[in-house]
C-alpha cells in the first residue's frame, strides 16, 4: 500500500535540485501551490521550478479560456498534457497559462448551481461611538457589499451575478431638559445581472432609502437597464450603468409622490497592493417630475490590518433636490470601522 501511494505521488523538482513529493493543489500565472507531507502547502514561483510531474489528471486552462485535461509534465517553461484518449500530448507555454485545477473543482465551477445563500463574496464593516456625560450620545454605522458571481472562478466567462448593498447610520444625542436629536439613514439595494457578452449585461434592481436628515421617510425605486464593464481585470475594475425605474417618495409630512426616473452611474474598484479603493457616482434625473432629481457619490478605502480584517474609511454624499420643507438638500456622511472580507 505504501509503494502504491508513492507511485501516485506528484514530484516537484526545484532549480537547485531539491525534490518534494506530494500533490499539486493548483497553479496560476504566478506559480503553483504544492501539498507535501513534509512541508504542508508551499507556494512556489515558476522561476524556482525545474520540473513538475503529476500522476493524477488535472485541467489546464489557457489565457483564452480553453481547457485541456490530462497528466502533466512541466519543464523548461512548457506544460505538457498527456491524456489517455489523445494520440499526442498537448503543449501550453507557461506564459499562456491562466490556471491549473483538479477536475472536481473545474466541474463545480462550471456546472454547480449553489443555493441562494451560498457563493457570496464581498465585505462587511461596522463601527460605533458612545459618550456618557452631561450630553449622552451614541452612533452606529454598518456597511455590507456582497456579490454572488456564477460561475465563481474569475477566469471563466461570467453568466450572471447577484449584488446586495446595505449602508446604515444611526445616531442619538440627548441632554436633560433638551429635546433628543436623532439621525437615521439607511440605503439597501438588490440587483441581478445577466451577461449577454463578456462585458455587456442586463440588470434588474430594487432600492429602498430612508434619510431622516432630509425628511425622507421612505423612497422605493424598481427598474432595470444596461451595464458595461469598461475594465474588468485586476487591479482595476470599472463599470457603467444606465437604467429606467419607477420611484415612490414618502416624506415625514408631505404627500406621497410617484414618478419615472433614470439613473446614470459609474463604479470603480482599484487595488493598490492590498489597499483597496472603491468609488461610485450616480446621477438620477426625473423624467416626469422635474424637481425630483438626485445625485450621490461614495468613496471608501480599506486598509488591511490582519488576515481578512481591514480598517474602513467611507465618505457618502447624497443630494436630494426636493427634500422635506425645512431640511437641507445635501447629506454628507463620514464613517470608519472594522471591515471583514469574505474568503
C-alpha positions in Angstrom: 0.0 0.0 0.0 2.9 2.4 0.8 4.5 1.6 -2.5 1.2 2.3 -4.4 0.8 5.6 -2.6 4.4 6.6 -3.5 3.7 5.7 -7.2 0.6 8.1 -7.2 2.6 11.0 -5.7 3.4 14.1 -7.7 7.0 15.1 -7.9 8.3 18.7 -7.7 12.0 19.4 -8.6 13.4 22.8 -7.7 16.1 24.6 -9.7 18.7 23.8 -7.0 18.0 20.1 -7.4 15.9 19.5 -4.2 12.8 17.4 -4.6 9.4 17.2 -2.9 6.7 14.5 -3.3 3.1 15.2 -2.6 0.1 16.6 -4.5 -0.3 19.6 -6.8 -3.1 21.7 -5.4 -3.4 24.4 -8.0 -1.4 26.8 -10.2 -1.8 30.2 -11.9 0.4 32.7 -13.7 2.4 33.5 -10.5 3.3 29.9 -9.7 2.0 26.7 -8.0 0.7 25.6 -4.6 2.1 22.1 -3.7 1.0 20.0 -0.8 3.7 17.8 0.8 3.5 15.6 4.0 6.9 17.1 5.0 6.2 20.8 4.2 2.4 21.1 4.1 1.3 23.7 1.5 4.0 25.6 -0.2 3.8 28.3 -2.8 6.5 28.2 -5.4 7.0 30.7 -8.3 7.6 29.3 -11.8 11.2 30.5 -11.9 12.1 28.2 -8.9 10.7 25.1 -10.6 12.9 22.8 -12.7 10.3 20.1 -13.2 6.8 19.1 -12.0 5.3 15.7 -12.8 1.8 14.7 -11.8 0.3 11.2 -11.7 -3.3 12.3 -11.5 -5.4 14.2 -14.1 -5.6 18.0 -13.9 -7.4 20.6 -16.0 -5.2 23.2 -17.6 -6.9 26.5 -18.6 -5.2 28.8 -21.1 -5.4 32.6 -21.1 -8.0 32.3 -23.8 -10.2 30.1 -21.5 -9.6 26.9 -23.5 -9.4 23.9 -21.2 -7.1 20.8 -21.5 -7.2 17.7 -19.3 -4.6 15.1 -18.6 -1.5 14.2 -16.6 1.1 16.9 -16.6 4.8 17.3 -17.1 6.0 20.9 -16.6 9.6 21.7 -17.6 11.5 24.4 -19.4 8.6 26.8 -19.4 6.2 24.4 -21.1 3.2 22.4 -19.8 2.9 19.0 -21.5 -0.6 17.5 -21.1 -0.9 13.7 -21.8 -4.5 12.3 -21.9 -5.2 8.6 -22.4 -7.6 9.3 -25.3 -5.2 11.6 -27.1 -2.7 10.2 -29.6 -0.2 13.0 -29.0 0.3 15.2 -25.9 -0.7 18.9 -26.0 1.7 21.7 -25.1 0.8 25.0 -23.4 3.5 27.7 -22.6 3.7 28.8 -19.0 3.2 32.4 -20.3 -0.2 31.3 -21.8 -1.4 29.6 -18.6 -4.3 31.0 -16.6 -4.9 28.3 -14.1 -4.4 24.6 -13.3 -7.1 22.9 -11.1 -8.3 19.4 -10.3 -11.3 18.1 -12.4 -13.7 18.3 -9.4 -13.0 22.0 -8.9 -13.4 22.6 -12.6 -16.8 20.8 -12.7 -18.2 22.5 -9.7 -17.2 25.9 -11.0 -18.9 25.3 -14.3 -22.0 23.1 -13.6 -22.7 23.9 -9.9 -25.9 25.8 -9.0 -25.3 27.0 -5.5 -28.2 27.7 -3.1 -29.2 31.4 -2.7 -27.2 31.7 0.5 -24.0 30.1 -1.0 -21.2 31.5 -3.1 -21.2 35.1 -1.8 -18.1 37.3 -1.9 -17.5 40.8 -0.6 -17.1 42.6 2.7 -19.0 43.8 5.7 -17.9 46.7 8.0 -19.2 48.4 11.1 -18.3 50.8 13.9 -19.8 52.7 16.9 -19.2 55.6 19.2 -20.7 56.2 22.6 -20.4 59.2 25.1 -22.0 59.4 28.6 -21.8 62.8 30.2 -23.9 65.9 30.5 -24.7 65.1 27.0 -25.1 61.5 26.1 -24.7 60.3 22.6 -24.3 57.1 20.7 -23.9 56.4 17.0 -23.6 53.3 14.9 -22.7 52.6 11.2 -22.7 49.4 9.1 -22.0 48.7 5.5 -22.4 45.5 3.6 -21.4 44.9 -0.1 -21.8 41.4 -1.4 -21.5 39.8 -4.8 -22.5 36.3 -5.9 -21.0 35.5 -9.3 -21.8 32.5 -11.4 -19.5 30.8 -12.2 -17.4 31.6 -9.2 -13.9 31.3 -10.7 -12.9 34.6 -12.1 -11.2 33.2 -15.2 -14.4 31.7 -16.5 -16.8 33.7 -18.7 -19.4 35.2 -16.3 -23.0 34.2 -16.8 -24.8 36.1 -14.0 -24.2 37.9 -10.7 -26.3 38.9 -7.8 -25.4 42.1 -5.9 -26.5 43.2 -2.4 -25.8 46.5 -0.8 -26.6 47.9 2.7 -25.5 51.1 4.3 -26.9 52.2 7.6 -26.1 55.1 10.0 -27.9 55.8 13.3 -27.1 58.4 16.0 -28.9 59.9 19.0 -27.9 62.9 21.1 -29.7 63.6 24.4 -29.4 66.0 27.3 -31.7 66.6 30.4 -34.2 69.3 29.6 -33.4 69.3 25.9 -35.1 67.6 23.0 -33.4 64.4 21.8 -31.8 64.7 18.4 -31.9 61.6 16.2 -30.2 60.8 12.9 -31.3 57.8 11.0 -30.1 57.0 7.5 -30.1 53.7 5.6 -30.0 52.5 2.0 -30.3 49.0 0.7 -30.3 47.6 -2.8 -30.6 44.3 -4.6 -29.5 43.7 -8.2 -29.5 40.8 -10.6 -27.1 40.9 -13.6 -27.4 38.6 -16.7 -24.5 38.8 -19.1 -25.1 38.8 -22.8 -21.4 39.0 -23.6 -18.1 39.2 -21.7 -18.5 42.8 -20.8 -22.2 43.7 -21.5 -25.0 42.8 -19.2 -28.7 43.4 -18.5 -29.9 44.0 -14.9 -32.9 44.5 -12.8 -32.8 46.2 -9.4 -34.7 47.4 -6.4 -33.6 50.0 -3.8 -35.0 51.4 -0.5 -33.8 54.6 1.0 -34.5 56.4 4.3 -32.9 59.6 5.4 -34.3 61.3 8.5 -31.8 64.2 8.0 -33.6 65.2 4.8 -37.1 64.4 6.0 -37.3 61.3 3.7 -39.4 58.6 5.3 -39.0 56.1 2.5 -38.1 56.1 -1.1 -38.7 53.0 -3.3 -37.2 52.5 -6.7 -37.7 49.5 -9.0 -36.4 49.1 -12.6 -33.7 47.8 -14.9 -31.2 48.7 -17.5 -27.9 48.0 -19.3 -24.4 47.8 -17.9 -21.0 47.7 -19.4 -17.7 46.5 -17.8 -15.2 49.0 -19.2 -12.3 47.4 -17.4 -12.7 44.0 -15.8 -9.2 42.9 -14.9 -7.2 43.4 -11.7 -6.0 45.8 -10.3 -8.8 48.0 -11.9 -12.5 47.2 -12.3 -14.6 50.0 -13.9 -18.3 49.6 -14.9 -21.0 51.9 -16.2 -24.8 51.5 -15.8 -27.9 53.2 -17.2 -31.4 52.3 -16.1 -35.1 53.3 -16.1 -37.1 52.9 -12.9 -40.3 53.8 -11.1 -39.9 55.8 -7.9 -42.2 56.3 -4.9 -41.3 59.0 -2.4 -42.9 59.5 1.1 -41.7 62.3 3.3 -42.4 62.9 7.0 -45.2 65.4 6.4 -45.8 65.7 2.7 -47.9 64.0 0.0 -46.7 60.8 -1.5 -45.3 61.3 -5.0 -44.8 58.7 -7.8 -42.6 59.4 -10.8 -40.5 57.9 -13.6 -36.7 58.4 -13.4 -33.5 57.2 -15.0 -30.0 56.7 -13.5 -26.6 57.1 -15.0 -23.9 55.6 -12.7 -20.2 54.7 -12.6 -18.4 52.5 -10.2 -14.7 51.9 -9.8 -12.6 49.4 -7.7 -8.8 50.0 -7.6 -6.3 47.8 -5.8 -3.0 49.4 -4.6 -1.3 46.3 -3.4 -3.5 45.1 -0.5 -5.1 48.5 -0.1 -8.5 48.8 -1.9 -10.2 52.0 -3.0 -13.9 51.9 -4.2 -15.7 54.8 -5.7 -19.1 55.4 -7.3 -21.1 58.4 -8.7 -24.7 58.3 -9.7 -26.9 61.0 -11.4 -30.7 60.4 -11.3 -32.8 62.9 -13.2 -36.6 62.6 -13.0 -38.5 62.2 -16.3 -42.0 63.1 -15.1 -41.3 65.3 -12.1 -38.6 67.9 -12.9 -37.7 68.9 -9.3 -37.2 65.4 -8.0 -33.7 64.8 -9.3 -30.9 63.2 -7.2 -27.2 62.8 -7.1 -24.9 60.6 -4.9 -21.3 59.7 -4.5 -19.2 57.3 -2.4 -15.5 56.9 -1.8 -14.2 54.2 0.5 -10.7 53.0 1.5 -9.9 49.6 3.0 -6.5 49.3 4.7 -5.6 45.7 5.8 -4.6 45.1 9.4 -4.8 41.3 10.0 -5.7 38.5 7.6 -9.3 39.2 6.3 -9.7 42.3 8.6 -9.2 45.9 7.4 -9.9 49.4 8.7 -12.5 51.1 6.5 -12.9 54.8 5.8 -16.0 55.8 3.9 -17.5 59.1 2.7 -21.0 59.2 1.3 -22.6 62.4 -0.2 -26.3 62.4 -1.1 -28.1 65.3 -2.8 -31.9 65.3 -2.9 -33.3 68.3 -4.7 -36.8 68.1 -3.3 -36.4 67.3 0.5 -38.9 67.8 3.2 -39.5 71.6 3.6 -37.1 73.0 6.2 -34.5 70.3 5.6 -31.2 70.8 3.7 -30.8 69.2 0.2 -27.4 67.8 0.9 -26.5 64.9 3.3 -22.8 64.1 4.0 -21.7 61.1 5.9 -18.3 60.1 7.1 -17.7 56.8 8.9 -14.9 54.5 9.9 -14.9 51.0 11.3 -13.6 47.4 11.1 -14.2 45.6 7.8 -14.2 41.8 7.2 -13.7 40.4 3.7 -15.4 37.1 2.9 -12.7 34.4 1.9 
